[in-house]
Amino acid sequence: MIANTVDEVFSKEWVRANITNRIHPLVILRLIIPWEAIVKRLSRYYHDSQGPVGKSLRMMVALLIVAKWYGLSDRGVVEQVKENRYMQYVCNVPDAELQTFLHPTSLVKFRQRVGEAGIAIIEEAVFGRFRKAGVIEGEMALIDSTVLPNDLLHPNDVHLIIKAFKKMKQVARLHKREVWWDEGEVKRLWREFSLTKGADRAQWLRALYLLWWPAWLEFRAIVDDLKTTPKRRAKAQTLMALLDLLEEQTRQKLAGETHIPHRIVSLDEPDARPIKKGKGFPACEFGTTLQLSFNRQGFMVTMEHVIGSPGDPILFPDTLATFTARMHETPEAAITDWAAAARRILRPPQTAPRSF
């Protein structure tokens, strides 16, 4: 189980001897963060834990915050706490336990335990306290988007069909089935395509598609009749839906379509899309879009993960609304990169925001 108390471990004498800078950022951070409220909300993730009392939730939360504050890895923050009195103070780590207080992998397990929802609890509590304290001001919104790249090679339709065969083979092995297509012929075509310089991709795609199409139909029938656990069945159905999109996309490609909306570029990263960037950047990257907003002091206020590249004019209104809701006030100005010009939303006294 986890220790969910927030008791102080340092005596007044220890604090006087070691914490000499009372306005150090970590000292202020320690005072501002609502430790009890965070620990109380995170305790529900450990209600079923058994065994002896483990690490302090108060300490684990502080370690994550300090790591984020200084940009440290799990191993880095543990090592720094051993050497830095101010980090020890904010993380509530006593001298008696200092050298063996935590293994870095415990932070990984902690994040896995609380998940995205638990991390959001910490972030919301810290952000809310900073906002109320006036550290984070909301009179200006700086909004921009960027590409969250995936580590993908330039997509190739022949590669996608080969990958589809491999994905179906993985499902077959998992459920102890023999492959139901001519795997030797698939390997031969793939090998010849790879060795042919300047290959006519449409020709090779057509040859592989003729082998893949009946295999795909059989795969659909197998998944529909699959007798397995709900989790495995759901995973197979997700793959089937993705392969359905690939089949439709391949037919469009063979029919001569050059612009296919929402084109799949990876079966491993199905949300990735080709995204064109502006001047001075590579012509195209493959990934997803991050829409971010910051305040004047540089604090990130909102982050939205968007599939594809809808563009700033489409994302701007919703991002501004989210910024306003989170800051509990309408910004006096909002600036974003829109058609190579800044767009401002000004708020005259006692009127709604207007744009020009």
LUMBADREN-747537 format. One record per residue (C-alpha): chain; x, y, z. Coordinates in nm, 2 decimals, decimal comma, always signed. Example, Ala and Ser with C-alpha at 12.3 -4.5 7.8 and 13.67 -1.06 7.14 Angstrom:
mol;X;Y;Z
A;+1,23;-0,45;+0,78
A;+1,37;-0,11;+0,71
This chain:
mol;X;Y;Z
A;+0,00;+0,00;+0,00
A;+0,10;+0,37;-0,02
A;+0,16;+0,62;+0,26
A;-0,10;+0,89;+0,21
A;+0,00;+1,13;+0,49
A;+0,15;+1,47;+0,44
A;+0,33;+1,49;+0,78
A;+0,64;+1,70;+0,78
A;+0,97;+1,51;+0,83
A;+1,19;+1,81;+0,91
A;+1,24;+1,97;+1,24
A;+1,26;+2,35;+1,28
A;+1,63;+2,31;+1,36
A;+1,70;+2,13;+1,04
A;+1,51;+2,39;+0,84
A;+1,71;+2,68;+1,00
A;+2,04;+2,50;+0,94
A;+1,98;+2,40;+0,58
A;+1,72;+2,62;+0,42
A;+1,89;+2,96;+0,44
A;+1,73;+3,12;+0,13
A;+1,36;+3,16;+0,23
A;+1,27;+3,30;-0,11
A;+1,42;+3,01;-0,31
A;+1,18;+2,89;-0,58
A;+1,15;+2,55;-0,43
A;+1,07;+2,69;-0,09
A;+0,79;+2,90;-0,24
A;+0,68;+2,60;-0,45
A;+0,65;+2,39;-0,13
A;+0,43;+2,65;+0,03
A;+0,20;+2,71;-0,27
A;+0,12;+2,35;-0,37
A;-0,19;+2,20;-0,21
A;-0,03;+1,88;-0,10
A;-0,33;+1,75;+0,11
A;-0,58;+1,80;-0,16
A;-0,36;+1,62;-0,42
A;-0,28;+1,33;-0,19
A;-0,65;+1,29;-0,10
A;-0,75;+1,27;-0,46
A;-0,47;+1,03;-0,56
A;-0,54;+0,80;-0,27
A;-0,82;+0,63;-0,45
A;-0,57;+0,47;-0,70
A;-0,43;+0,27;-0,40
A;-0,75;+0,17;-0,23
A;-0,70;-0,20;-0,32
A;-0,32;-0,21;-0,23
A;-0,20;-0,47;+0,01
A;+0,11;-0,53;+0,21
A;+0,33;-0,29;+0,41
A;+0,32;+0,08;+0,39
A;+0,52;+0,19;+0,08
A;+0,64;+0,53;-0,04
A;+0,48;+0,85;+0,05
A;+0,23;+0,99;-0,21
A;+0,34;+1,34;-0,10
A;+0,70;+1,25;-0,19
A;+0,61;+1,09;-0,52
A;+0,41;+1,39;-0,63
A;+0,69;+1,63;-0,53
A;+0,94;+1,43;-0,73
A;+0,73;+1,45;-1,04
A;+0,69;+1,82;-1,00
A;+1,06;+1,89;-0,94
A;+1,16;+1,67;-1,23
A;+0,93;+1,86;-1,46
A;+1,04;+2,20;-1,31
A;+1,41;+2,13;-1,38
A;+1,37;+1,90;-1,69
A;+1,52;+1,60;-1,51
A;+1,48;+1,23;-1,59
A;+1,36;+0,99;-1,32
A;+1,72;+0,88;-1,24
A;+1,83;+1,24;-1,25
A;+1,58;+1,37;-1,01
A;+1,65;+1,09;-0,76
A;+2,02;+1,17;-0,78
A;+1,97;+1,54;-0,74
A;+1,75;+1,50;-0,44
A;+2,04;+1,31;-0,27
A;+2,26;+1,62;-0,31
A;+2,03;+1,92;-0,30
A;+1,89;+2,03;+0,04
A;+1,62;+2,24;-0,12
A;+1,50;+1,95;-0,33
A;+1,50;+1,73;-0,02
A;+1,29;+1,99;+0,16
A;+1,02;+2,02;-0,11
A;+1,01;+1,64;-0,16
A;+1,00;+1,57;+0,22
A;+1,29;+1,32;+0,22
A;+1,45;+1,29;+0,56
A;+1,83;+1,25;+0,61
A;+1,79;+0,90;+0,75
A;+1,64;+0,76;+0,43
A;+1,83;+0,99;+0,18
A;+2,07;+0,74;+0,02
A;+1,81;+0,47;-0,04
A;+1,48;+0,66;-0,04
A;+1,37;+0,56;-0,39
A;+1,47;+0,36;-0,70
A;+1,40;+0,55;-1,02
A;+1,18;+0,28;-1,16
A;+0,93;+0,35;-0,87
A;+0,84;+0,67;-1,05
A;+0,76;+0,48;-1,36
A;+0,53;+0,24;-1,16
A;+0,37;+0,54;-0,99
A;+0,28;+0,71;-1,33
A;+0,15;+0,38;-1,46
A;-0,06;+0,34;-1,15
A;-0,23;+0,68;-1,15
A;-0,24;+0,70;-1,53
A;-0,32;+1,01;-1,73
A;-0,61;+1,10;-1,50
A;-0,39;+1,10;-1,19
A;-0,12;+1,31;-1,36
A;-0,40;+1,55;-1,46
A;-0,50;+1,58;-1,10
A;-0,15;+1,70;-1,01
A;-0,13;+1,94;-1,30
A;-0,47;+2,09;-1,24
A;-0,41;+2,14;-0,87
A;-0,07;+2,31;-0,92
A;-0,19;+2,52;-1,21
A;-0,50;+2,63;-1,02
A;-0,29;+2,74;-0,72
A;-0,04;+2,92;-0,94
A;-0,33;+3,10;-1,12
A;-0,50;+3,20;-0,79
A;-0,16;+3,33;-0,65
A;-0,12;+3,55;-0,96
A;+0,19;+3,36;-1,08
A;+0,01;+3,27;-1,40
A;-0,17;+3,56;-1,55
A;-0,42;+3,54;-1,84
A;-0,44;+3,89;-1,99
A;-0,27;+3,76;-2,31
A;-0,29;+3,44;-2,50
A;-0,01;+3,33;-2,74
A;-0,15;+3,05;-2,96
A;+0,05;+2,84;-3,21
A;+0,05;+2,49;-3,36
A;+0,34;+2,26;-3,43
A;+0,39;+1,91;-3,56
A;+0,43;+1,62;-3,32
A;+0,64;+1,40;-3,56
A;+0,63;+1,03;-3,58
A;+0,95;+0,84;-3,65
A;+0,82;+0,73;-3,99
A;+0,99;+0,68;-4,33
A;+0,82;+0,83;-4,62
A;+0,50;+0,62;-4,66
A;+0,49;+0,37;-4,94
A;+0,17;+0,19;-5,04
A;+0,36;-0,13;-5,11
A;+0,52;-0,12;-4,76
A;+0,17;-0,08;-4,61
A;+0,04;-0,39;-4,78
A;+0,34;-0,59;-4,67
A;+0,29;-0,46;-4,31
A;-0,08;-0,56;-4,33
A;+0,03;-0,92;-4,41
A;+0,26;-0,91;-4,11
A;-0,02;-0,78;-3,88
A;-0,26;-1,05;-3,99
A;+0,01;-1,31;-3,94
A;+0,06;-1,19;-3,58
A;-0,31;-1,24;-3,51
A;-0,29;-1,59;-3,67
A;+0,00;-1,69;-3,45
A;-0,17;-1,56;-3,14
A;-0,48;-1,77;-3,21
A;-0,28;-2,07;-3,33
A;-0,40;-2,05;-3,69
A;-0,20;-2,12;-4,01
A;-0,16;-1,84;-4,25
A;-0,43;-1,86;-4,53
A;-0,24;-1,69;-4,81
A;+0,07;-1,79;-5,03
A;+0,33;-1,64;-4,80
A;+0,61;-1,76;-5,03
A;+0,47;-1,56;-5,32
A;+0,43;-1,25;-5,09
A;+0,80;-1,27;-4,99
A;+0,91;-1,32;-5,35
A;+0,72;-1,01;-5,47
A;+0,85;-0,80;-5,18
A;+1,21;-0,91;-5,24
A;+1,19;-0,84;-5,61
A;+1,03;-0,50;-5,55
A;+1,30;-0,41;-5,30
A;+1,58;-0,50;-5,55
A;+1,42;-0,32;-5,84
A;+1,55;+0,04;-5,88
A;+1,30;+0,29;-6,00
A;+1,02;+0,03;-5,97
A;+0,68;+0,11;-6,10
A;+0,51;+0,11;-5,76
A;+0,16;+0,09;-5,91
A;+0,25;-0,24;-6,09
A;+0,39;-0,40;-5,77
A;+0,10;-0,26;-5,56
A;-0,15;-0,42;-5,80
A;+0,03;-0,76;-5,78
A;+0,04;-0,75;-5,40
A;-0,31;-0,63;-5,37
A;-0,44;-0,92;-5,57
A;-0,29;-1,15;-5,31
A;-0,39;-0,94;-5,01
A;-0,76;-0,88;-5,10
A;-0,88;-1,24;-5,06
A;-0,66;-1,27;-4,74
A;-0,82;-0,95;-4,61
A;-1,17;-1,10;-4,67
A;-1,08;-1,42;-4,49
A;-0,94;-1,21;-4,20
A;-1,27;-1,03;-4,16
A;-1,45;-1,37;-4,14
A;-1,20;-1,50;-3,88
A;-1,23;-1,19;-3,66
A;-1,61;-1,20;-3,68
A;-1,60;-1,56;-3,55
A;-1,32;-1,52;-3,31
A;-1,35;-1,70;-2,97
A;-1,12;-1,53;-2,73
A;-1,10;-1,29;-2,45
A;-1,28;-0,95;-2,48
A;-0,95;-0,77;-2,48
A;-0,80;-0,98;-2,76
A;-1,12;-0,96;-2,96
A;-1,13;-0,58;-2,93
A;-0,77;-0,56;-3,04
A;-0,84;-0,78;-3,35
A;-1,15;-0,57;-3,43
A;-0,94;-0,25;-3,41
A;-0,69;-0,40;-3,66
A;-0,97;-0,51;-3,89
A;-1,12;-0,16;-3,90
A;-0,77;-0,02;-3,99
A;-0,72;-0,28;-4,26
A;-1,07;-0,19;-4,40
A;-0,95;+0,17;-4,44
A;-0,63;+0,05;-4,60
A;-0,83;-0,17;-4,85
A;-1,04;+0,13;-4,95
A;-0,74;+0,35;-4,97
A;-0,55;+0,10;-5,19
A;-0,84;+0,07;-5,43
A;-0,85;+0,45;-5,47
A;-0,47;+0,45;-5,53
A;-0,50;+0,19;-5,80
A;-0,78;+0,38;-5,96
A;-0,55;+0,68;-6,00
A;-0,65;+0,90;-5,71
A;-0,36;+1,12;-5,61
A;-0,53;+1,31;-5,32
A;-0,68;+1,08;-5,06
A;-0,82;+1,25;-4,75
A;-0,71;+1,11;-4,41
A;-0,47;+0,88;-4,58
A;-0,31;+0,61;-4,36
A;+0,07;+0,64;-4,36
A;+0,15;+0,38;-4,09
A;-0,03;+0,08;-3,95
A;+0,17;+0,12;-3,63
A;+0,09;+0,49;-3,59
A;-0,26;+0,51;-3,74
A;-0,31;+0,87;-3,62
A;-0,01;+1,00;-3,81
A;-0,09;+1,21;-4,12
A;+0,13;+1,39;-4,37
A;+0,15;+1,76;-4,26
A;+0,30;+2,03;-4,47
A;+0,50;+2,30;-4,30
A;+0,59;+2,66;-4,38
A;+0,90;+2,80;-4,55
A;+1,23;+2,70;-4,42
A;+1,11;+2,36;-4,31
A;+1,10;+2,02;-4,48
A;+0,81;+2,01;-4,73
A;+0,62;+1,75;-4,53
A;+0,64;+1,57;-4,20
A;+0,44;+1,27;-4,08
A;+0,27;+1,30;-3,74
A;-0,01;+1,48;-3,56
A;-0,08;+1,84;-3,47
A;-0,02;+2,00;-3,13
A;-0,21;+2,32;-3,07
A;-0,06;+2,51;-2,78
A;-0,14;+2,83;-2,59
A;+0,08;+3,02;-2,35
A;+0,04;+3,33;-2,14
A;+0,27;+3,63;-2,15
A;+0,50;+3,48;-1,88
A;+0,56;+3,17;-2,10
A;+0,34;+2,93;-1,90
A;+0,17;+2,67;-2,12
A;-0,20;+2,70;-2,05
A;-0,36;+2,46;-2,29
A;-0,25;+2,17;-2,52
A;-0,47;+2,00;-2,77
A;-0,37;+1,69;-2,97
A;-0,53;+1,69;-3,31
A;-0,52;+1,43;-3,59
A;-0,42;+1,58;-3,92
A;-0,35;+1,94;-3,99
A;-0,67;+2,14;-3,97
A;-0,49;+2,48;-3,96
A;-0,48;+2,77;-3,72
A;-0,81;+2,94;-3,85
A;-1,00;+2,62;-3,76
A;-0,83;+2,56;-3,43
A;-0,81;+2,92;-3,31
A;-1,17;+2,97;-3,17
A;-1,18;+2,65;-2,97
A;-0,83;+2,71;-2,83
A;-0,92;+3,06;-2,73
A;-1,23;+2,93;-2,56
A;-1,03;+2,67;-2,37
A;-0,77;+2,93;-2,27
A;-1,05;+3,15;-2,13
A;-1,22;+2,87;-1,94
A;-0,90;+2,76;-1,78
A;-0,78;+3,11;-1,68
A;-1,13;+3,21;-1,57
A;-1,10;+3,53;-1,76
A;-1,11;+3,65;-2,12
A;-0,76;+3,76;-2,25
A;-0,73;+4,12;-2,35
A;-0,52;+4,01;-2,65
A;-0,48;+3,68;-2,84
A;-0,20;+3,64;-3,09
A;-0,15;+3,36;-3,33
A;+0,02;+3,29;-3,66
A;-0,27;+3,32;-3,91
A;-0,19;+3,36;-4,28
A;+0,14;+3,53;-4,20
A;-0,03;+3,79;-3,99
A;-0,11;+3,84;-3,62
A;-0,47;+3,82;-3,52
A;-0,57;+4,01;-3,21
A;-0,89;+3,98;-3,00
A;-0,93;+4,30;-2,80
A;-1,17;+4,35;-2,51
A;-1,30;+4,71;-2,48
A;-1,44;+4,80;-2,14
A;-1,77;+4,63;-2,05
A;-1,81;+4,48;-2,40
A;-1,76;+4,13;-2,55
A;-1,43;+4,06;-2,73
A;-1,42;+4,18;-3,08
A;-1,18;+4,10;-3,36
A;-1,01;+4,29;-3,63
